[in-house]
Amino acid sequence: MLLRRLFFAAAVFLVAASAHADGVSDLESFYKNVDSLSAQFNQLQTDDNGEVLQRASGTFLLSRPDSFRWEYEKPYKQIIVSDGKEFKFYDVDLAQVTIRNIDATLRATPALLLTGGAALEDAFNIAAGGNHDGLSWVRLTPRADDTDFKEVRLGLKNQVPSIMELDDNLGQTTGIQFTDVKLNPKLAGSNFTLDIPDDVEVVDGRGMQQGNR
């Protein structure tokens, strides 16, 4: 489930900024000005010695107020969709779909913050990270103690996300570069639904989250 964990970390990248503006205010402007988004991504995970652990790539779609689709195309086919109430993770190679309610824990993750469904300040301590490498940077540290990551750094340019860096609790760093970003495209609602094939295993965690199956 490595890619699933990386997904949570990755999705926080979706903010808009200007290279010469304060990153914190730019983060807020994204919620105000962007209703939908599409992008390609390339993801690289390294250990604490800089050795490459994994490469991945895929596409991302966002539709406010509460829908997103994060799809890994390489090295494994995995699809993550959410309507803001339920989260579905489809591992195509394993032929397994996991369903969860969007509870307080998931709302504190970057995956849900990008939709604007939770107050940013409630989940993260936010600080401007200065301007370097032609980018305006923002540093976000989670307020909760049970997250998989310690810090997220966002590099933004010309109101388009460019780079995201994540430090996790294992000393690993995940870097993501975004390309072909389109702001406010028209996206069909079918992008944010998941047709579950009959021959896959379904792990329904909704009842478990509520304390009854």
N, C-alpha and C positions, 0 to 999 in steps of 0.2 A: 504493500500500500504506500510505497515511497512517493509515487507520483501524486497520490491523493493529498499527502501532507504538503508536498511542494505546491500543489494547487492552492491550498488555503493561503500559503504565504504569497504566492504569486499574484493573486487577484487584487491585492491592495494597490498595485501599480496604477490603477485607473484614476488618475487625477489630471487636471490640466494646469499648466503653469507657464509663466514667462521667465526667460533666463535672467532677466534683470529685476524681477519682482520678488517680494517676500514669499517663500514657498508655502507658509502656513495660510496666508490669505488666498493663494492660488489654489490650494487644496479645497477651500470653501467654495471658490468660484466654480469648481467643476460641478458640484451638486446643483448650482443655480443655472448653469449654461448648457449642460450636456444631458440630453434625454436618452440617447442611444449611442452606441459605439461598436466598432468592429476593428480587429487588429490581428496581425500575425505575431507570433513570439518564438524566440529561440532561448532555451533555458540551459544553464550549465551549473552543475553542482560540484563543489570541490570540498575536500576535507581540510583539516586545520594545517596541513602541510602544503596545500595548494594542488594536491593530486586530484585529477578529474575522476569523479565517481559516476556521473551520469550526464548524458545530453538528452534533451527532449525538445520537441517543437510542435506547434499546433496553431489553433485559432481561438479567438475569444469574441463573444458577442454579449452585449449588455443592452437591456431595455428597462428604463425606469418605469415604475418606482421599485420593482423588486424582482426582476427576472434576469438571469444570465445563463450563458452556456460556455463552458470551458472545455475544449476538445483537444486531447493529445492525439497527434497523428503518428509521431515517431518518438521513441522506438516501439511503443506499445499503443494500441488503440484503446483509449479511455475517454469517456464522456461524462461530464458533470453538469447537471442542470438544476436550476432552482427557480421557484415562483415566489420565493420569500416566505412560504409556509412550509414547504417540503423540499428536501434535498435528495437528489437521486444521483448515485454514482454507478456507472456501468463500465465494468472491466470486460471488454470484449473477449480478450484471450482467455480469461478465467470463466467466461460465460456466467457472470454473477452481477446482480444489481442490488445495491444497498439503498434503502430508503430510510430517511430520518426526518423528524420534525426539526424546524429551525428553532432550537431552544436558545436559552441565554448564552450557552457556551459558544454555539456557532455564530451568534450575533456579535460576539466579541472578536471574531476573526476577520481578517482582511477580505475574505470571500464575500461576506455580507456587507461590509462597510462600503464597498464600491457601489452598491445599489442605493445608498442613502437611507437604508432601513434602520440604521442605528446611529445615534449621535456619536460622531467621531471622538469627541472629548471624553465620552463615557468609557470608551474602550482603550484609548491610547493617550499617553503623554506625547505631546507634539512640540517639536522645536525646529526652528529654521536651521538648515545645515550649511548655509553660505552658498556662494557661487564659485564653482571651479569646473574645469573641463568644458566650459561653455554651457553648463547646466545650472539650474537652480535646484538646490537640494533641500529635502525635508527629512528629519529623523523622527521616527515613531517607535515608542516603546510601549508594549502592552501593560495595562494596569492589572490584569488578571495574572495569577500565579501559575495557572494550569495550561498555558499556551505552549506551542512547540517551538517558538522563536523568541529571541531576546531583543532584537532590534531590526527595523526595516528602514532602509535609506532609499529615497526616491530622487531620481535625477530627471528634471523636466526641461523641455526646450520648446519655445514658441507655442505654448499651450497644447503641447502634445507629449505624452509620456515617452521617455526614451530608455531609461535604465532603472531597474530595481535591484537592490542588493538586500539579501536577508541573511542574518546570522541566527542559526538555531541553537538549541540547548546542547547539541552534541559537538559543537565546535565547527560545524560545517557551514559553508556559505553558498547560497543559491543566487546566481546572477541571471537576470532576464533582460533581453533586448527586444524592443518592440518595433515593428515595421508596418508599413501600409496601414497606419491608423486613420480611420475615418470617423469624424464626429457627426453625430445626428443623422446616420443613414436610416433609410426605411427598412425595418426588419420584420419579417413575417412572424406571427405568434407561434407558428409551428416549430420555430427554432428553439423554443424554450419548453418543449414537451418531449417526453421520452416514451416511445413505443417499445414496450418490453417484449422481446420475443418469447414464444411459448417454451422454448427449450433451455432457458437460462434459470439459474437458481436465484430466488428473490429472498434477500435477508431484510426483513421488515423490522426496523428498530424503533418504530413509532410507539408501539405498546410498551417496549422495554423502557423507553425514556419516561413514560408515564407511571412506571412501576407495576404494570400488568401487561401480560401478553394476550 
